[in-house]
Amino acid sequence: QQQVKQSPQSLIVQKGGIPIINCAYENTAFDYFPWYQQFPGKGPALLIAIRPDVSEKKEGRFTISFNKSAKQFSLHIMDSQPGDSATYFCAASVQGGSEKLVFGKGTKLTVNP
Amino acid sequence: IAGITQAPTSQILAAGRRMTLRCTQDMRHNAMYWYRQDLGLGLRLIHYSNTAGTTGKGEVPDGYSVSRANTDDFPLTLASAVPSQTSVYFCASRKEDVYNTEAFFGQGTRLTVV
């Protein structure tokens, strides 16, 4: 059973557009929700993360929206740039616990000039 | 060394051969992980270790083994490689405490089993 479901699998937007990537989870014990960004040939790197005590977190052009009751969270990229083209993974885990980071299947984002 | 180092970067391996992928971290993180990444399947956990001396099975452990003799090293061994183990393998580490749960990834090992 996939613990974190991510959609869409791929996404193409024009420069300046606002791509949105969605994730849903089942385990209500999850309390840490990071997003990782991966460029071709590189390992994933933490982009932004949120805990369930807030509904939104912004870091630069990246925003996480979190809906605890729906068990959903999403990544929004404002004013997207070609350099944002990468694969994005959502993940979830239990803070400080032995629960491992569980990843979604990833979204390949292409931002056209 | 800064962060996590994986070796080799890539490898072509004959089916049936034994292979060890190396992973070393210098951040003194207690937890370490091995993931495999396949197109359309995302990152799947193979094995993990919460602390030196302990290991556990992830989502796809069959055909793989790990050891954690010390804090820094977490090698992944394929005892007898099969073509379905062709993948990109990522090692990661994490300081699991109540404040810091960011996972740091290596650059990956691209393994092709022929």
Chai-1 contact restraints between the chains, C-beta under 6 A:
chainA,res_idxA,chainB,res_idxB,connection_type,confidence,min_distance_angstrom,max_distance_angstrom,comment,restraint_id
A,Y32,B,T101,contact,1.0,0.0,6.0,A-B,restraint_1
A,G43,B,F90,contact,1.0,0.0,6.0,A-B,restraint_2
A,G43,B,F105,contact,1.0,0.0,6.0,A-B,restraint_3
A,G43,B,G106,contact,1.0,0.0,6.0,A-B,restraint_4
A,G43,B,Q107,contact,1.0,0.0,6.0,A-B,restraint_5
A,G43,B,G108,contact,1.0,0.0,6.0,A-B,restraint_6
A,P44,B,F105,contact,1.0,0.0,6.0,A-B,restraint_7
A,L46,B,E102,contact,1.0,0.0,6.0,A-B,restraint_8
A,Q95,B,T101,contact,1.0,0.0,6.0,A-B,restraint_9
A,G96,B,D97,contact,1.0,0.0,6.0,A-B,restraint_10
A,G96,B,V98,contact,1.0,0.0,6.0,A-B,restraint_11
A,S98,B,N50,contact,1.0,0.0,6.0,A-B,restraint_12
A,K100,B,L45,contact,1.0,0.0,6.0,A-B,restraint_13
A,K100,B,Y48,contact,1.0,0.0,6.0,A-B,restraint_14
A,L101,B,A103,contact,1.0,0.0,6.0,A-B,restraint_15
A,F103,B,G42,contact,1.0,0.0,6.0,A-B,restraint_16
A,F103,B,L43,contact,1.0,0.0,6.0,A-B,restraint_17
A,K105,B,G42,contact,1.0,0.0,6.0,A-B,restraint_18
A,G106,B,G42,contact,1.0,0.0,6.0,A-B,restraint_19
